[in-house]
Amino acid sequence: MRHQKIANQAVAQFQQAFDSVAGFQPRGSAIDTVLEFLHTIAQRVESETTEGATFQDGGVPNLATAVNQGAIGHPTEDYQQLEGMMAISLQWDLDPNRAARLLAEADG
């Protein structure tokens, strides 16, 4: 029961943060990309928690494991994507136009 309460609190915090970012103005490609990434991550976490072992049997490490591996020096695709979104987000806070250019360079 305690774990579910903590999980529910985390979901509420995520939704509040997501809604806050969605309200940023002006909203350009950098913010839209970050929101899309966050939405994808939320869906993945939901799948991992509801599907449990069935999801893990696909050979894909769960998100927490993948991020942990990256944090201890074994970069994973998930970790690198998260790191990239954090960099774009931080850059957007300093210079939204530069963030959009960096994002375009990464896509190109």
N, CA, C and O atoms as a GROMACS GRO file, in nm:
protein
  432
    1MET      N    1   0.082  -0.119   0.000
    1MET     CA    2   0.000   0.000   0.000
    1MET      C    3   0.087   0.126   0.000
    1MET      O    4   0.057   0.222  -0.071
    2ARG      N    5   0.194   0.125   0.080
    2ARG     CA    6   0.284   0.241   0.088
    2ARG      C    7   0.348   0.271  -0.047
    2ARG      O    8   0.361   0.387  -0.086
    3HIS      N    9   0.388   0.165  -0.119
    3HIS     CA   10   0.451   0.183  -0.249
    3HIS      C   11   0.354   0.247  -0.348
    3HIS      O   12   0.394   0.332  -0.429
    4GLN      N   13   0.229   0.206  -0.342
    4GLN     CA   14   0.130   0.264  -0.432
    4GLN      C   15   0.109   0.411  -0.403
    4GLN      O   16   0.091   0.490  -0.496
    5LYS      N   17   0.111   0.450  -0.277
    5LYS     CA   18   0.095   0.590  -0.240
    5LYS      C   19   0.211   0.673  -0.296
    5LYS      O   20   0.190   0.783  -0.348
    6ILE      N   21   0.331   0.621  -0.285
    6ILE     CA   22   0.449   0.690  -0.338
    6ILE      C   23   0.440   0.699  -0.490
    6ILE      O   24   0.471   0.803  -0.548
    7ALA      N   25   0.398   0.592  -0.554
    7ALA     CA   26   0.383   0.592  -0.700
    7ALA      C   27   0.278   0.694  -0.744
    7ALA      O   28   0.298   0.766  -0.841
    8ASN      N   29   0.168   0.700  -0.672
    8ASN     CA   30   0.063   0.797  -0.705
    8ASN      C   31   0.112   0.940  -0.689
    8ASN      O   32   0.078   1.027  -0.769
    9GLN      N   33   0.193   0.965  -0.586
    9GLN     CA   34   0.250   1.098  -0.566
    9GLN      C   35   0.345   1.134  -0.680
    9GLN      O   36   0.345   1.247  -0.728
   10ALA      N   37   0.424   1.037  -0.724
   10ALA     CA   38   0.517   1.061  -0.834
   10ALA      C   39   0.441   1.092  -0.963
   10ALA      O   40   0.481   1.179  -1.040
   11VAL      N   41   0.333   1.020  -0.987
   11VAL     CA   42   0.251   1.045  -1.106
   11VAL      C   43   0.193   1.186  -1.101
   11VAL      O   44   0.193   1.256  -1.202
   12ALA      N   45   0.145   1.227  -0.986
   12ALA     CA   46   0.088   1.361  -0.971
   12ALA      C   47   0.195   1.468  -0.992
   12ALA      O   48   0.168   1.570  -1.055
   13GLN      N   49   0.315   1.446  -0.940
   13GLN     CA   50   0.425   1.541  -0.959
   13GLN      C   51   0.463   1.549  -1.106
   13GLN      O   52   0.487   1.658  -1.159
   14PHE      N   53   0.470   1.435  -1.172
   14PHE     CA   54   0.503   1.432  -1.315
   14PHE      C   55   0.398   1.510  -1.394
   14PHE      O   56   0.433   1.592  -1.479
   15GLN      N   57   0.270   1.485  -1.366
   15GLN     CA   58   0.164   1.553  -1.440
   15GLN      C   59   0.169   1.703  -1.418
   15GLN      O   60   0.147   1.780  -1.512
   16GLN      N   61   0.197   1.745  -1.296
   16GLN     CA   62   0.208   1.888  -1.267
   16GLN      C   63   0.324   1.949  -1.344
   16GLN      O   64   0.311   2.057  -1.402
   17ALA      N   65   0.438   1.881  -1.346
   17ALA     CA   66   0.554   1.931  -1.420
   17ALA      C   67   0.526   1.934  -1.570
   17ALA      O   68   0.561   2.030  -1.638
   18PHE      N   69   0.463   1.829  -1.621
   18PHE     CA   70   0.429   1.823  -1.763
   18PHE      C   71   0.338   1.939  -1.801
   18PHE      O   72   0.361   2.007  -1.900
   19ASP      N   73   0.234   1.960  -1.721
   19ASP     CA   74   0.141   2.070  -1.748
   19ASP      C   75   0.210   2.205  -1.742
   19ASP      O   76   0.178   2.295  -1.820
   20SER      N   77   0.304   2.220  -1.651
   20SER     CA   78   0.378   2.345  -1.639
   20SER      C   79   0.460   2.371  -1.766
   20SER      O   80   0.459   2.481  -1.820
   21VAL      N   81   0.531   2.269  -1.813
   21VAL     CA   82   0.611   2.284  -1.934
   21VAL      C   83   0.520   2.310  -2.054
   21VAL      O   84   0.553   2.391  -2.141
   22ALA      N   85   0.407   2.242  -2.060
   22ALA     CA   86   0.313   2.261  -2.170
   22ALA      C   87   0.261   2.404  -2.176
   22ALA      O   88   0.219   2.451  -2.282
   23GLY      N   89   0.262   2.473  -2.064
   23GLY     CA   90   0.214   2.610  -2.059
   23GLY      C   91   0.317   2.716  -2.094
   23GLY      O   92   0.286   2.835  -2.100
   24PHE      N   93   0.442   2.673  -2.118
   24PHE     CA   94   0.547   2.770  -2.152
   24PHE      C   95   0.513   2.843  -2.281
   24PHE      O   96   0.463   2.784  -2.377
   25GLN      N   97   0.542   2.972  -2.280
   25GLN     CA   98   0.523   3.053  -2.400
   25GLN      C   99   0.647   3.140  -2.421
   25GLN      O  100   0.700   3.191  -2.321
   26PRO      N  101   0.695   3.160  -2.538
   26PRO     CA  102   0.647   3.097  -2.661
   26PRO      C  103   0.688   2.952  -2.664
   26PRO      O  104   0.789   2.912  -2.606
   27ARG      N  105   0.608   2.875  -2.730
   27ARG     CA  106   0.633   2.731  -2.738
   27ARG      C  107   0.680   2.697  -2.877
   27ARG      O  108   0.605   2.710  -2.974
   28GLY      N  109   0.803   2.653  -2.887
   28GLY     CA  110   0.859   2.618  -3.017
   28GLY      C  111   0.894   2.472  -3.025
   28GLY      O  112   0.845   2.391  -2.946
   29SER      N  113   0.978   2.439  -3.120
   29SER     CA  114   1.012   2.299  -3.146
   29SER      C  115   1.083   2.234  -3.028
   29SER      O  116   1.064   2.115  -3.003
   30ALA      N  117   1.164   2.309  -2.955
   30ALA     CA  118   1.236   2.250  -2.842
   30ALA      C  119   1.138   2.204  -2.734
   30ALA      O  120   1.149   2.092  -2.685
   31ILE      N  121   1.045   2.289  -2.698
   31ILE     CA  122   0.947   2.252  -2.595
   31ILE      C  123   0.858   2.138  -2.644
   31ILE      O  124   0.829   2.045  -2.569
   32ASP      N  125   0.816   2.145  -2.768
   32ASP     CA  126   0.732   2.037  -2.823
   32ASP      C  127   0.806   1.903  -2.821
   32ASP      O  128   0.746   1.800  -2.792
   33THR      N  129   0.935   1.905  -2.853
   33THR     CA  130   1.014   1.782  -2.851
   33THR      C  131   1.030   1.729  -2.710
   33THR      O  132   1.020   1.608  -2.687
   34VAL      N  133   1.055   1.818  -2.615
   34VAL     CA  134   1.068   1.775  -2.475
   34VAL      C  135   0.936   1.716  -2.426
   34VAL      O  136   0.936   1.613  -2.358
   35LEU      N  137   0.825   1.780  -2.459
   35LEU     CA  138   0.694   1.727  -2.418
   35LEU      C  139   0.667   1.591  -2.481
   35LEU      O  140   0.616   1.501  -2.414
   36GLU      N  141   0.701   1.574  -2.606
   36GLU     CA  142   0.682   1.445  -2.673
   36GLU      C  143   0.768   1.338  -2.605
   36GLU      O  144   0.723   1.225  -2.583
   37PHE      N  145   0.892   1.374  -2.571
   37PHE     CA  146   0.981   1.281  -2.502
   37PHE      C  147   0.924   1.243  -2.366
   37PHE      O  148   0.921   1.125  -2.330
   38LEU      N  149   0.877   1.341  -2.291
   38LEU     CA  150   0.820   1.313  -2.159
   38LEU      C  151   0.696   1.224  -2.170
   38LEU      O  152   0.677   1.133  -2.088
   39HIS      N  153   0.614   1.249  -2.270
   39HIS     CA  154   0.496   1.167  -2.291
   39HIS      C  155   0.535   1.022  -2.322
   39HIS      O  156   0.475   0.928  -2.270
   40THR      N  157   0.636   1.005  -2.406
   40THR     CA  158   0.684   0.872  -2.441
   40THR      C  159   0.740   0.800  -2.319
   40THR      O  160   0.715   0.681  -2.299
   41ILE      N  161   0.815   0.873  -2.237
   41ILE     CA  162   0.872   0.814  -2.115
   41ILE      C  163   0.759   0.773  -2.020
   41ILE      O  164   0.764   0.665  -1.961
   42ALA      N  165   0.659   0.858  -2.006
   42ALA     CA  166   0.546   0.825  -1.917
   42ALA      C  167   0.475   0.699  -1.964
   42ALA      O  168   0.439   0.613  -1.883
   43GLN      N  169   0.454   0.686  -2.094
   43GLN     CA  170   0.390   0.566  -2.148
   43GLN      C  171   0.475   0.442  -2.124
   43GLN      O  172   0.424   0.335  -2.092
   44ARG      N  173   0.605   0.459  -2.138
   44ARG     CA  174   0.694   0.344  -2.116
   44ARG      C  175   0.692   0.300  -1.970
   44ARG      O  176   0.683   0.180  -1.942
   45VAL      N  177   0.699   0.396  -1.879
   45VAL     CA  178   0.696   0.361  -1.737
   45VAL      C  179   0.564   0.292  -1.704
   45VAL      O  180   0.562   0.193  -1.630
   46GLU      N  181   0.455   0.344  -1.758
   46GLU     CA  182   0.325   0.281  -1.734
   46GLU      C  183   0.323   0.138  -1.786
   46GLU      O  184   0.273   0.047  -1.719
   47SER      N  185   0.377   0.117  -1.907
   47SER     CA  186   0.383  -0.017  -1.964
   47SER      C  187   0.468  -0.110  -1.878
   47SER      O  188   0.432  -0.225  -1.854
   48GLU      N  189   0.580  -0.059  -1.832
   48GLU     CA  190   0.669  -0.141  -1.750
   48GLU      C  191   0.605  -0.179  -1.618
   48GLU      O  192   0.628  -0.289  -1.568
   49THR      N  193   0.527  -0.091  -1.561
   49THR     CA  194   0.466  -0.123  -1.432
   49THR      C  195   0.342  -0.210  -1.447
   49THR      O  196   0.315  -0.292  -1.360
   50THR      N  197   0.268  -0.195  -1.556
   50THR     CA  198   0.147  -0.276  -1.573
   50THR      C  199   0.176  -0.411  -1.637
   50THR      O  200   0.108  -0.509  -1.608
   51GLU      N  201   0.276  -0.416  -1.725
   51GLU     CA  202   0.306  -0.541  -1.793
   51GLU      C  203   0.411  -0.624  -1.721
   51GLU      O  204   0.422  -0.744  -1.744
   52GLY      N  205   0.488  -0.561  -1.633
   52GLY     CA  206   0.585  -0.632  -1.550
   52GLY      C  207   0.680  -0.720  -1.628
   52GLY      O  208   0.748  -0.673  -1.719
   53ALA      N  209   0.684  -0.846  -1.592
   53ALA     CA  210   0.779  -0.941  -1.650
   53ALA      C  211   0.755  -0.961  -1.800
   53ALA      O  212   0.850  -0.987  -1.874
   54THR      N  213   0.633  -0.949  -1.844
   54THR     CA  214   0.603  -0.966  -1.986
   54THR      C  215   0.681  -0.864  -2.068
   54THR      O  216   0.736  -0.898  -2.173
   55PHE      N  217   0.686  -0.740  -2.022
   55PHE     CA  218   0.758  -0.636  -2.093
   55PHE      C  219   0.908  -0.666  -2.092
   55PHE      O  220   0.975  -0.650  -2.193
   56GLN      N  221   0.960  -0.708  -1.978
   56GLN     CA  222   1.102  -0.733  -1.964
   56GLN      C  223   1.148  -0.852  -2.046
   56GLN      O  224   1.266  -0.860  -2.081
   57ASP      N  225   1.060  -0.944  -2.077
   57ASP     CA  226   1.098  -1.060  -2.157
   57ASP      C  227   1.137  -1.022  -2.298
   57ASP      O  228   1.197  -1.102  -2.370
   58GLY      N  229   1.104  -0.900  -2.340
   58GLY     CA  230   1.138  -0.854  -2.475
   58GLY      C  231   1.285  -0.823  -2.492
   58GLY      O  232   1.327  -0.786  -2.602
   59GLY      N  233   1.365  -0.836  -2.386
   59GLY     CA  234   1.508  -0.811  -2.396
   59GLY      C  235   1.546  -0.665  -2.382
   59GLY      O  236   1.663  -0.630  -2.391
   60VAL      N  237   1.449  -0.579  -2.359
   60VAL     CA  238   1.476  -0.436  -2.341
   60VAL      C  239   1.483  -0.409  -2.191
   60VAL      O  240   1.389  -0.439  -2.118
   61PRO      N  241   1.596  -0.351  -2.145
   61PRO     CA  242   1.603  -0.322  -2.001
   61PRO      C  243   1.498  -0.217  -1.964
   61PRO      O  244   1.466  -0.130  -2.043
   62ASN      N  245   1.446  -0.228  -1.841
   62ASN     CA  246   1.350  -0.126  -1.802
   62ASN      C  247   1.420   0.009  -1.792
   62ASN      O  248   1.542   0.017  -1.782
   63LEU      N  249   1.342   0.114  -1.794
   63LEU     CA  250   1.396   0.249  -1.798
   63LEU      C  251   1.487   0.277  -1.679
   63LEU      O  252   1.594   0.334  -1.695
   64ALA      N  253   1.445   0.237  -1.559
   64ALA     CA  254   1.525   0.263  -1.440
   64ALA      C  255   1.662   0.196  -1.452
   64ALA      O  256   1.764   0.256  -1.416
   65THR      N  257   1.666   0.074  -1.500
   65THR     CA  258   1.792   0.003  -1.518
   65THR      C  259   1.879   0.072  -1.622
   65THR      O  260   2.000   0.089  -1.602
   66ALA      N  261   1.818   0.112  -1.733
   66ALA     CA  262   1.893   0.176  -1.840
   66ALA      C  263   1.952   0.310  -1.795
   66ALA      O  264   2.066   0.342  -1.828
   67VAL      N  265   1.876   0.388  -1.721
   67VAL     CA  266   1.926   0.517  -1.672
   67VAL      C  267   2.035   0.493  -1.568
   67VAL      O  268   2.136   0.564  -1.568
   68ASN      N  269   2.016   0.396  -1.482
   68ASN     CA  270   2.117   0.364  -1.381
   68ASN      C  271   2.248   0.322  -1.448
   68ASN      O  272   2.355   0.365  -1.406
   69GLN      N  273   2.240   0.239  -1.550
   69GLN     CA  274   2.361   0.197  -1.620
   69GLN      C  275   2.435   0.316  -1.678
   69GLN      O  276   2.558   0.324  -1.670
   70GLY      N  277   2.361   0.409  -1.736
   70GLY     CA  278   2.425   0.529  -1.791
   70GLY      C  279   2.489   0.614  -1.683
   70GLY      O  280   2.596   0.670  -1.704
   71ALA      N  281   2.424   0.624  -1.569
   71ALA     CA  282   2.475   0.706  -1.460
   71ALA      C  283   2.604   0.652  -1.400
   71ALA      O  284   2.684   0.727  -1.344
   72ILE      N  285   2.625   0.521  -1.413
   72ILE     CA  286   2.748   0.463  -1.357
   72ILE      C  287   2.854   0.440  -1.464
   72ILE      O  288   2.950   0.366  -1.443
   73GLY      N  289   2.836   0.504  -1.579
   73GLY     CA  290   2.940   0.501  -1.680
   73GLY      C  291   2.924   0.401  -1.792
   73GLY      O  292   3.018   0.378  -1.869
   74HIS      N  293   2.807   0.341  -1.802
   74HIS     CA  294   2.779   0.247  -1.911
   74HIS      C  295   2.661   0.303  -1.991
   74HIS      O  296   2.548   0.258  -1.975
   75PRO      N  297   2.689   0.401  -2.079
   75PRO     CA  298   2.581   0.470  -2.149
   75PRO      C  299   2.488   0.375  -2.225
   75PRO      O  300   2.532   0.281  -2.292
   76THR      N  301   2.362   0.403  -2.212
   76THR     CA  302   2.259   0.332  -2.287
   76THR      C  303   2.187   0.434  -2.374
   76THR      O  304   2.200   0.554  -2.353
   77GLU      N  305   2.112   0.386  -2.469
   77GLU     CA  306   2.036   0.477  -2.555
   77GLU      C  307   1.938   0.560  -2.472
   77GLU      O  308   1.923   0.680  -2.495
   78ASP      N  309   1.874   0.496  -2.376
   78ASP     CA  310   1.779   0.569  -2.290
   78ASP      C  311   1.849   0.680  -2.213
   78ASP      O  312   1.799   0.792  -2.205
   79TYR      N  313   1.963   0.650  -2.157
   79TYR     CA  314   2.038   0.748  -2.080
   79TYR      C  315   2.082   0.864  -2.169
   79TYR      O  316   2.070   0.981  -2.130
   80GLN      N  317   2.131   0.833  -2.287
   80GLN     CA  318   2.176   0.938  -2.378
   80GLN      C  319   2.061   1.027  -2.424
   80GLN      O  320   2.077   1.148  -2.440
   81GLN      N  321   1.945   0.967  -2.447
   81GLN     CA  322   1.828   1.047  -2.484
   81GLN      C  323   1.788   1.140  -2.369
   81GLN      O  324   1.758   1.257  -2.391
   82LEU      N  325   1.787   1.086  -2.249
   82LEU     CA  326   1.753   1.167  -2.131
   82LEU      C  327   1.852   1.281  -2.113
   82LEU      O  328   1.813   1.394  -2.087
   83GLU      N  329   1.980   1.251  -2.128
   83GLU     CA  330   2.084   1.352  -2.116
   83GLU      C  331   2.066   1.460  -2.224
   83GLU      O  332   2.082   1.579  -2.196
   84GLY      N  333   2.034   1.418  -2.345
   84GLY     CA  334   2.012   1.513  -2.454
   84GLY      C  335   1.893   1.605  -2.427
   84GLY      O  336   1.900   1.725  -2.453
   85MET      N  337   1.784   1.548  -2.377
   85MET     CA  338   1.666   1.629  -2.345
   85MET      C  339   1.695   1.727  -2.232
   85MET      O  340   1.645   1.840  -2.232
   86MET      N  341   1.775   1.685  -2.135
   86MET     CA  342   1.812   1.777  -2.026
   86MET      C  343   1.896   1.892  -2.082
   86MET      O  344   1.876   2.007  -2.043
   87ALA      N  345   1.988   1.861  -2.171
   87ALA     CA  346   2.073   1.966  -2.231
   87ALA      C  347   1.989   2.064  -2.311
   87ALA      O  348   2.008   2.186  -2.301
   88ILE      N  349   1.897   2.013  -2.391
   88ILE     CA  350   1.808   2.101  -2.470
   88ILE      C  351   1.724   2.187  -2.377
   88ILE      O  352   1.705   2.306  -2.402
   89SER      N  353   1.672   2.127  -2.271
   89SER     CA  354   1.589   2.200  -2.176
   89SER      C  355   1.667   2.312  -2.107
   89SER      O  356   1.618   2.425  -2.096
   90LEU      N  357   1.786   2.281  -2.063
   90LEU     CA  358   1.870   2.383  -1.998
   90LEU      C  359   1.906   2.494  -2.096
   90LEU      O  360   1.904   2.612  -2.060
   91GLN      N  361   1.938   2.456  -2.219
   91GLN     CA  362   1.972   2.556  -2.320
   91GLN      C  363   1.850   2.642  -2.352
   91GLN      O  364   1.864   2.763  -2.373
   92TRP      N  365   1.732   2.582  -2.356
   92TRP     CA  366   1.611   2.658  -2.384
   92TRP      C  367   1.591   2.767  -2.280
   92TRP      O  368   1.548   2.878  -2.311
   93ASP      N  369   1.622   2.734  -2.154
   93ASP     CA  370   1.606   2.831  -2.047
   93ASP      C  371   1.699   2.950  -2.066
   93ASP      O  372   1.666   3.062  -2.027
   94LEU      N  373   1.816   2.927  -2.126
   94LEU     CA  374   1.913   3.034  -2.150
   94LEU      C  375   1.887   3.107  -2.282
   94LEU      O  376   1.893   3.230  -2.290
   95ASP      N  377   1.858   3.029  -2.386
   95ASP     CA  378   1.843   3.086  -2.520
   95ASP      C  379   1.757   2.992  -2.605
   95ASP      O  380   1.808   2.898  -2.665
   96PRO      N  381   1.625   3.018  -2.610
   96PRO     CA  382   1.535   2.929  -2.684
   96PRO      C  383   1.572   2.907  -2.830
   96PRO      O  384   1.555   2.798  -2.884
   97ASN      N  385   1.624   3.012  -2.895
   97ASN     CA  386   1.661   2.997  -3.036
   97ASN      C  387   1.780   2.902  -3.054
   97ASN      O  388   1.783   2.822  -3.147
   98ARG      N  389   1.876   2.912  -2.964
   98ARG     CA  390   1.991   2.821  -2.970
   98ARG      C  391   1.946   2.677  -2.941
   98ARG      O  392   1.994   2.584  -3.004
   99ALA      N  393   1.854   2.661  -2.848
   99ALA     CA  394   1.802   2.527  -2.820
   99ALA      C  395   1.738   2.467  -2.944
   99ALA      O  396   1.757   2.349  -2.974
  100ALA      N  397   1.662   2.548  -3.017
  100ALA     CA  398   1.597   2.500  -3.140
  100ALA      C  399   1.702   2.463  -3.244
  100ALA      O  400   1.686   2.363  -3.315
  101ARG      N  401   1.808   2.542  -3.255
  101ARG     CA  402   1.915   2.511  -3.351
  101ARG      C  403   1.986   2.380  -3.312
  101ARG      O  404   2.013   2.297  -3.399
  102LEU      N  405   2.015   2.363  -3.184
  102LEU     CA  406   2.079   2.239  -3.139
  102LEU      C  407   1.992   2.118  -3.168
  102LEU      O  408   2.041   2.013  -3.210
  103LEU      N  409   1.865   2.134  -3.146
  103LEU     CA  410   1.770   2.026  -3.172
  103LEU      C  411   1.767   1.993  -3.322
  103LEU      O  412   1.766   1.876  -3.360
  104ALA      N  413   1.766   2.096  -3.405
  104ALA     CA  414   1.766   2.074  -3.550
  104ALA      C  415   1.894   2.005  -3.594
  104ALA      O  416   1.891   1.918  -3.682
  105GLU      N  417   2.008   2.042  -3.535
  105GLU     CA  418   2.135   1.978  -3.567
  105GLU      C  419   2.133   1.831  -3.527
  105GLU      O  420   2.183   1.746  -3.600
  106ALA      N  421   2.076   1.802  -3.412
  106ALA     CA  422   2.068   1.664  -3.364
  106ALA      C  423   1.979   1.579  -3.454
  106ALA      O  424   2.007   1.461  -3.476
  107ASP      N  425   1.873   1.640  -3.508
  107ASP     CA  426   1.782   1.567  -3.596
  107ASP      C  427   1.841   1.548  -3.736
  107ASP      O  428   1.806   1.455  -3.808
  108GLY      N  429   1.931   1.638  -3.773
  108GLY     CA  430   1.984   1.638  -3.909
  108GLY      C  431   2.098   1.550  -3.926
  108GLY      O  432   2.152   1.540  -4.035
   0.00000   0.00000   0.00000
